[in-house]
């Protein structure tokens, strides 16, 4: 299949997005940022991890375009970037809708055949 | 039901059912039963459902939209069968222009009266996953059916 420039670019972003989301610490960081921006120190607090380790995760998230860093030199607060995440989640959401419909039907079939 | 991405090539869907492993295994491998639930969105039927349940055996699914006559097919090969715990198959779409060769692993785990079904959909390469996702962005509905077929 030939991909258009737009699709190719989108695919590249998805690649980075899914790679970034595959790690539980990074997902936890995103969950925290979903409620508001935070500094590295604030983000590191709930984890048993050094600030450099957290900073490494933040770099992955930043490269994937999932977060951005503020300009305040002291604090450099992190904030979540909605668009790339929304693209990836939209794709997953289609799986969810599809399989929810299938599995609800399977559930009903199992209940029905149990009575037979 | 939960949907997660354990790695950058894999999507994992987990659902708990109030039924035994054996009954669920039968429901996901017996054509007469598969045709009653593996239908995707409303309005689709499954006129073809063939399952040769042995390692190296093939599967073949065809869906039809009863309103507009559109058809959508996929075929696959079984790689591993452990009754009633685990099935691994590789599948692809009949339409060669549609990306999405995937390794589909169905795992059943019993917990008392309930059974957890885990469906892992793993793209053979990140490129395939990206192409499937990109084509899905262009035509969300088609992608849903791709995935549907990609899965069981």
Interface residues (C-beta under 8 A of the other chain):
Chain A: X1 X3 X7 X8 X10 X11 X12 X14 X15 X18 X19 X21 X22 X87 X90 X91 X92 X94 X95 X96 X97 X98 X99 X100 X101 X102 X103 X105 X106 X107 X108 X109 X110 X111 X113 X114
Chain B: X1 X3 X5 X6 X7 X8 X9 X11 X13 X15 X17 X18 X19 X23 X24 X27 X28 X33 X36 X37 X38 X39 X40 X41 X42 X97 X98 X99 X117 X119 X121 X126 X127 X129 X130 X131 X133 X134 X135 X136 X137 X138 X140 X143 X144 X147 X148 X151 X152
